[in-house]
């Protein structure tokens, strides 16, 4: 009999537009690997006047970031809904794509969270987690401590998140498993198609792709500086800026093109994204903060090398010299340009890196590989729980 999973999300887990489609693909990949999935969600928010008043006071009067959805009462409201829907279930195990509905959940079933971060790892890292109200910091830590005290096992999409659970919340490292995420854009290519794709890329003009929805966090200005350095060296480049764009009034270099936001949820949008991945030579994304950027998986599926920063969960997605190259946050544009120029002038080396990226996607960065690995890990967890193992 296949494992029976109660999959708990506060949003509608059937909605592919939520969380960039990751929550949807998580349960679909496990179902396709043979698991029986019982979906629980979406959950109703609690509208507590006291919680709302605290939020308004902290944000409107004090100018602080405040997270009312981490209030203990708010999260217990989630938990009670989950408990009600679990009654009479024949599930073997509970899995949550993120931990908010699980923090205060009371159940006799083993709980597993599958996440790309912890509250501590986000604190003072993402903008929304800077300048936070004291109550949100307190509630956030309290919720994650309660979550990891309840979790029988945990799956993390990156080592950075696992390290935070271990170091910040005392989670047992023996209970941690690193399980990559897959690409949310379905571009599948066989080896010959990948080689043909690489060979078809323009030999006369270097195409650079910046793909991110937040200009500052994704390092848009630095990406332009890399482009400027390449132009200074006399290299023929064109950089497409997809998603985010420089602030209004900032000059756009003639070699850069603002493409704008592209909806992946439409066939036309998918085709445009696919075309950009196919025709680009390098993805240049000097991100300042990221948990597990799925866009790097999608680049690898297109045999497109990624140049990015060594921050957050990025090194768990981009492996140095395998599907791209990593640079320190304080690195200089010249170092990025050096690597790009070297590969541009070494067609054989460039092709090897492209094919390495494509193979890496096939081995670990696609949902067809991720689902079976997750199910296998959960089956072991169910067996250990039944045997009374801690």
Buried (B, 14 or more C-beta within 10 A) or exposed (E): EBBBBBBBBBBBBBBBEBBBBBBBBBBBBBBBBEBBBBBBBBBEEBEBEEBEEBBEBBBEEEEBBBBBBBBBEBBBBBBBBBEEBBEEBEBBBBBBBBBBBBBBBEBEBBBBBBBBBBBBBBBEBBEEBEEBBEBBBEBBBBBBBBBBEBBBBBBBBBEBBBBBBBEBBEBEEEBBBEBBBBBBBEBEBEEEEBBEBBEEBEEEEBBBBBBBEBBEBBBBEBBBBBBBBBBEEEBEBBBBBBBBBBEEEEEEEEBBEEBEEBEBEEEEBBEBBBEBBBBBBBBBBBBBBBBBBBBBBBBBBBBBBBBBBBBBBBBBBBBEEBBBBBBEEEBBBBBBBEBBBEBBEEEEEBBEBBBBBBBBBBEBBBBEBBBBBBBBBBBEBBEBBEEEEE
